[in-house]
């Protein structure tokens, strides 16, 4: 994907697109992101009755035109990221904020729906544990999916909370390693990525040790087989010699 083009949204996996689109807009122009989140300051006039209405274009000042242009630019970025169906959904919106909010409500639901999703994901987070025969990498992918989904809904955990959660979700066979990490590291400052690397290294060490033990077992079986074969061959030779001796006699 070109860095000059926004991430494309075809109606699927909205939360993933939203995260990528947020980064793209912030990198493109942070003022555009402010316009999308807070709304533009469009030129307006207030009548004697106190009614607020938009200014006619003919009375725009240079500052007014800059404000309108910024909103138009933000709308353009969003529209370029949508397929035809999604464009039809937001084409009637006057501001970039209205476009963004309409997509959020469509795919994330109202605040009530968001709260229900957050509660469900928080429960998944609290009940999270490493599965039997699951490796560290696979476990971390599942954990990250839950964390990212919560972040998209503005529910975030600190790095320290996530580090402690990962350590608590490991099976009993990992307890010596967990204890070693807790004694050697400050869990308040330990980066999650460093913890992951340490656990994966330990997992590789265990795997190599198991492989070595398996190889030793195979070698012992081969030696035992050769020994039994040799003994059997010697017995056969003794029997043949006895038979020849009897025949000679």
N, C-alpha and C positions, 0 to 999 in steps of 0.2 A: 504494500500500500504506500502510495506517495505521501510524504509528510505534508504536502500542500493540500491534500484532499481529506475531508473529514471522514471518520469511520462510517460505513454505510449501514443503515437500519432497514431491514426488510420485514419488520414486524415480529421477529423472533429474538428471544434472549435479550429482552430490553435492559435488564440490569447490567449485563456485560457491556452493551452498547453505551449505556448512560455513563458508566465509569470511564470508558475510552473517550467518549465525546467531551466529558468534563475536562480531562487532561488536554485534549486537543485545543479546546477553546481557550483555556487558561494560557497555554503556550502561544497561541496565535495572538491574543490580545486580552490581557486581564480585564481591561475596561469592558470588553464584550461580555465577559462572565458576570461582571457586576450588573450590567444591563439585563441579562437573562434572569438572574436571581432576584434582584431588587426592583427591576422594572425601570424603563426610561423616564427621563424628565421631559416629556413632550411639551412643546410650546403651547401655552394656554392663556386665556384672558378671563378675567372675572368681571361679570356684569354688575351693575349697581344693585341688583337684587341678590348678589352674592353667588350667582350661578357660574360654575367653572366650565368653560368650553374651549375647544381647541382653536388656536389661532388660524386664520386663513393663510394659505401659503404666500399670498401677496404681501403680507405684513411681517414675514420672517426676517429676523436679524441674522447676522453671520453666526452668532452663538446659537440661535434657534436651529439653523441649518445643520450645525455640527451635531446637535442632540438628535435630530431626526435621522441624520446620516448614520450615526452610531447604532441606532435601533434597526435601521434598514440593513446594515452590515451584519448584525447579529441574526436577524431573520434569514438573511441569505445563507449564512453558515449552516443553520439548522435545516433549511429547505434542501440544500445540496446533499445532505446526509440521508434524505428520506426517499423511499420508493413512491410510486404514484398514489398508492392507497393511503399511505401515511401523510403524504402531502395534502390530499383531499381532506384529511381529518383536521389539519391545522391551517389550511389556506385562508380561512375567514378571520383568523386572529390578527388583531391590529399591532400587537407588540410581540417581541421575541419571548418575553416572560409568559405571555398567554399561551404561546406555542409549547413552550417547555412544560408548563403546568398541565396543559391538556394531555400531553403524552404521559406525564407522571400519573395522572388520575386514571387514564385509560389502562395502563399496564401495571400500576402499583396499587390502584384503588384509592379510596378516600382514606382519611386519617384513621378511621375505625378499622378499615381493612388492613392498613399498615400495622396497626397495633396488634391485630390478630396474627399477622405474619411474624412480627417480632417475637411475640410470646411463643409461637411454635418453634422458631429458630433458637430462642434462648433455652427452651427445654432440650432441644437437640444438643446444644452446647453443654448444658449441665450434665446430660446423660452420656456424653461422648466418652468412648473408651476404645482401646486398640482391640481389634478382632483377633480371633485365634488364627494362626498361620498368616497373619497380615504383616508385611514388612513396614519399616519406618516411613519409607517414601510414600507408600499407598495410604498409610494412616494420616500422614501430613497433608496429602491432597484432599482427603475428606474433611479434615479440620479446616483447611484454608477455604474450602467452598462454603462452609457454614459462616466463617468469620467475614468473608467477602459479602455474602448475602446480607448479613447484619449491617455491615458498613454502608451498603447501598441504601439501607433504610434508616441511616443515621444512628445506629446503635453500635457503639464501638467499645472494645475492651483494650486496656492498656497492655503494653508488651509484658510487663511483670505478671499480669493476670493470665495471659496466654501461656507464658513459660510454666507457671505453676500448674495450669490445667493440663498441659502436655505431660508433665512429670506424674501427675495423679492418674492419668489415664493408662499408664503402662502396666503390663501384667506383673504378677508377683516375682517372676523370674528376673525381672529387671530391677528389683529393689536395691541390690548392692550398687548398681550403677547410679540409680537415683540418689542414694545416700551419698555416694562419692561426689556427685555434682553439687548437691546441696551444701556439702562441707567445704568444697573447693571454690565455689562460685558465689557471687552476690546475685541472688535471683532478682533483685530490684533493678539491676543494670545489665544482666545477661541478655544479649540480643537473641531473639527467637531463631535467627539463622545460625548462630553459633551453637545453640542447643541442638538444632537439627543435625548439624555437622558432627557434633560429638556423638549423638545417638547412632547415626549411620556408620561412623567409624567403629563404634563398639559392636554394632550388628555384623559388620564385615569380619571383625576379629572372632566373634562367636562362630560365624559361618566357616571361616578358615580352620578353626580348631575342630569343628565337627567333621570337616572334610578330611583333616589329618587323621582323626580317629577312625573314620571309615576306611581310609587307605590302610591303616595299620591292621584293621580287622581282616581286610581282604588278603594282605600279605601273610597273616597268620594262618588263614584258611588254605592258601596255596602251599605254604611250608608243611602244614599238617597233611595235606593231600599227597604231596611228594613223598613225605616220610612213610605214609601208609602204603603207597605204591611200591616204594623200595623194599619195605618189609615183606610185602606180598610177593615181589619178584624173587627175593632171597629164599622164601619158603618154597616157591615153585621150583627153583633150581635145586634145592636139597631133595625134593621129592623125585625129581628127574634122575639125580645122581643115585639115589637109593634103588630106583627101578632098574637102572642100567647095571648096577652092582649085582642085583638079584639075578638078572638075566645072564650076566657073565658067569656067575657061579653055577 
